[in-house]
Amino acid sequence: MKTLLAILLAPLLSAAPRQVTDMAGRQVTLPEHVHTVATLGAVPVLNSFLFALGEGDKLVNGLPLSFRSPRYRMQTRFAPRLADLPALQMAANAPSLEQLVALAPDVVLTMDRATADALGRHGVPTLVLSWQQPEDVKRLMRLLGDVLRKREAAEDYVRYFDETVARVAAPRAQRPRVLFCSYRRLTQDHLIAEWWIEAAGGISVTNNGRHAEAFAFSVEHILAWNPEVLVVADVDDVAAVRQDLRLRDVAAVRSGRVYVSPMGAHLWANRTAELPLMLLWAAKTFYPERFAGLDMVHEMQTFYSRFFHYAIPAEEAHQILENKFR
């Protein structure tokens, strides 16, 4: 039986702070129960992790001005409150410390160590999240599952992630050479793309063993790589590729296999909780005959309902797949 002292102390003990280790190895003190969350830096990406745990309603800040465009319209579909919440980042994306302190979130999420350290010095509990390799996905979701007391949801996501990888994995005799990039900038901005290209059955032409997050190249590199599939970051890149006569003999351009990565909470090809959908889309894009029966609208409806708690209409799913966000 509990003693009278234990009963009296129970409410205080349940509200006691706890120590959490973030993905930079920093020890951060958080309240026992996190009710409010702020996201800084790559806000749409960070928001997607919360959406995937059904916790978008905990956000206290809206999108920065640079992300308030039709391209990011799904953010406010997944979490309608975002449209009415204040932005915490200025024009140069520096956080407004005064606003942040006034909002007093239980935790701040960022991918930038310097931001986390600076906020920590002002007593703002901040966690650094990192996502470069597929195993980081599981660590990140499990960390947030612990922080938000959503462990079962985090494990459900991890299971789905592993199941999706297994669905698209199979020996391929002829794997297409694939380039994912922002063509107008001539960069491949995220290391995770090297993984999803290979996992979906392609050969990433930019996968040279690099460890840096971003990789810059030239048109001459593209000519030498001669990719058979080209996935670009937005619809303007498609126009730029087609108008560049230097690329007319590149295999992907000759065969018309130039595609735009779908865009939901964030660009699927970049760091986002929607990465399993990118795997399915990429496998179907690389191997249209083998995955002819894979219905991406159905897959999206299943995913967004199961994790984001959002019943996406078929028409809206088609808009994402066809990049009709303008």
N, C-alpha and C positions, 0 to 999 in steps of 0.2 A: 504493500500500500504506500501511496505517496504521503510524505510528511506534510504538515501544514506549511512549513517553510518552503518546500519544493513547489507546492501549489501557488503560494503567494509570489514566488520568484519566476514562475513559468512565463508570464507575459513579458517580463523584462528579458529573460534569457532568449525567448523566441525572437525578440527584436534586436538582439545583440549583433554588432557588426561582424563581418566575416572577411577572411583574406582570400583573394582570388589571384591566381597567376595568369597573366595575359600571354599572348603569343610572342611577346618580346622578352618574356621571362621576368616581367616586372610584377611585384607584389602590390596589389591594389585592395584597399579596404572598401567594402560595399555594405549596404544595409542587408539585413536578412532577406527582405523581400523588395525587389526592384519594381517600382510602379511607373517610373518615368525614365525615358531614354532620349538622349540627344545624339545626333550623328554629325560628324564633321569631316570635311575633306571630300572623299568620293561618296557623297551622300546617297545617290541612287543605288550604288552597289551595297552599301551598308544597310540601307532600308530593305533591300531584297532579302537579306539574312533574317531580318525581323519578320518580314512578310511570310517567309517559309516556315516560321514557327507560330504563325497566327498572332503575332504580337505587334502589328503595325499601329494599334491603338495606343501603345505606350509612348509613341514619338511626341516630343514637345516642340520640335522645330519643323518648318516646312523646307521645301527645296530652295537652294540658293538661286539667285536671279538667273544665273547662267544656265540653269536646268529647267527654267519655267518656259517651256516651249512645247509645241505639239509632239515633238519627238519623244518627250518623257511623259506623255499624257497618261500612260498606264499607271504611273505612280499614284495619281489621285483616283484612279479606278480601284486600285488595291487598298488604298487608305484614303478615303474621301476627306478626312480631317486635314490632310496635308495642305489642301488649298487655302485654308484659313489660318495656318500657323506661321509664325514669323521666321524669316531667314536669319541664320546666325553667321553667315559668311558675307563679307563685303565684296566689292568688285574684284579685288585681287585674291579672293577666296580666303583671306585671313579671318579667323573667327572673332566675333565681337564678344570679348570677355565680359563686358558689362551686362549684355543681354543674357549671356549664358549663366552668370551668377544669379541674375534676377529670376531666371526660370528654375534654377536649382534642381537639375535633373539628378536622379539617383545614380546614373552612370552615363558617361559619354563614350561613344564608340568612334574610333578613328583607325586609319591604316598608316598614320604618320607618327613615328616615334617622337620626333621633335615636338609636335603638337601635344602629344600625351604628356611629355615631361614638363612642358611649359604650363599646362593646365594643372598638373599635379602639384607644381610649386605654389599654385594659388588655391590649393585644397579642393580642386575639382576631381572627383574620382573618374579616371579615364582608362579605358582598356584599348590596347593595341591589337588589332586583328590583322592577320596576314593570310594571303591566298596566292601561292605560286604553283604548288604541286597538288595533285589530287588528294593526297593524304591530308593536306592542309584543310581541305573542305571538311573532312570529318572532324578534325581537331576543332575547327572554328565552330561548327554547329554544336558539337558537344560542349564546348566552352559556354556558348550562349544558352544552351539547354540548362546548364548548371546555374548560370547567372540569373536566368529568368524563371527557373523552376519549371522548365519545359523539357525535361529529360526524355520522356517518352516520345514527344514530337521530334526531338533531335535524332533519336535512334531510328524513328520511322523514316526520316529523311535519309539517313546514312544507308539504311537497308535499300531504299528505293534507288539511291545513287549506285550502289553495288549491283543491284539487279539490272539497272540500265546498262552499265558497263558490260555485264555478261550478255545482255541481249544483242549487242552490236559486235561482240568479239567473236571472230572466227578466222581461220586461215584464209588468206587471199593470195591467189597465184600472181595476180597483177594488181598492184596497189598504185593508185594514181598519185602523181606528184601534185602537191597542193600548196598554194600560197594564200595565206590570210594576211590582209594588210589594210592600212589606210593608204590608198594609192596616192592621193593628193599630197600627203606628207611623206610618202615612201618610208613608212615605219610599220613594224609589227610590234604593237605596244604592250603585249601581255604574254608572259612566259607560259601561262596556262594553255594558250592556244597550241603550243607545241604538243601538249599532251592530248587535247581532244582530237586533233587531226589524226594522230597516230592511233588513238583508241577507236576512232570511227573507221579506221581502215585505210587511211591515206599515208603518204610520205611527206612530211613537212619539209619544204625546201629551205626553210630558215633554221631548221634544227641542227645547229652546228656544235652542240654541246654547251651553248651559252648558259650563263647564270644570271645575266642582267635582265631586268624586267622588260626593257625596250630594246629593239634592234632596228637600226637604220640601214638602208641599202640604196642602190641606184637602179635606174632602168637597165643598165648593163647587166646587173645581177639577174634581173628578171629574164632577160634574153638568154643568159647562160643557163638558168634553172629550167626555163621552158616549162612552166607548170601546166598540167593538164586540167586542173580545176583552180579557179581564182575566186576567193571569197573576200569581199570588200566590206568596209565598215558602214557605208551608207550609199544611198541611191546616187548621190552626186559623183561618187567614185566610179560608178558604172559608166556614166557619161564621159568622165575623164579618160577612162581606159579605152572606150570605143573611139574617142576623138584623137588618141595618141597613135599616130601612124607608125611609130617605132615598134608598137606591140602587135601589128597586124599579123605577123607570122608566129606569134606565141600560140601554142597548142590550145590553151583555154579560150583564147579570143577567136581563133579560127573555127572552133567547134561550137562556140556560143555558150561555153560552160563558165560564165561569169555570173556570180550570184552575190546577193546582199545578205549578210547575217540578219536574222530576225531580231526585233527589238521589242522587249516587253518592259519589265521594270528597269532593265538596262539592256545593253547589247549582249545577246546570248553568247557571243564569241569571246567576250571579255570575262572578267571576274564577276559572277553573279550566281545567286542561288538557282537560277534557271539553267545552269550548265547541263544537267541531264537532258533537258529538251534540246540543247545544242548538239549533244551526242546523237540523239535520234535523228534530228534534221540533217546533220552532216552525213551519217551513215546512208540515209535515203538519197541524199544529193550525190554522194560518191558512187553509190550502187543502186540506181533507180530500179533496175529489174529485180534484184534480190529483195529489196525492201518495198516492192510495189504495193504490198498489202498493208504497209504501215500508214495509218491514218493520223497525220499530225494534228488535225483539229481535235480528234478524240483524245490523243495523248495530252494535248494542252488542257483540255477540259478536265481530264483526270488529275493532272498535276496541279493546276491552279485551285481546283476544288479541294484536293487532299491537303495541300500545304498552305496556300495563300488564303484559303477559305473564301474564294471568289469564284462564282459560277460564270465563267466567261462565255458569252454568246458565240455561236459559230461564226457569225458575221465579223465579230471583233477578232476572233482567232485568225480568220482569213486576212484581215487587215494587217495583223502582225506579220504573218507569213509573207505577205505581198508588199510589206513596207509602205503601206498607205497611211502614214501618220501625219501628213501635212495638211 
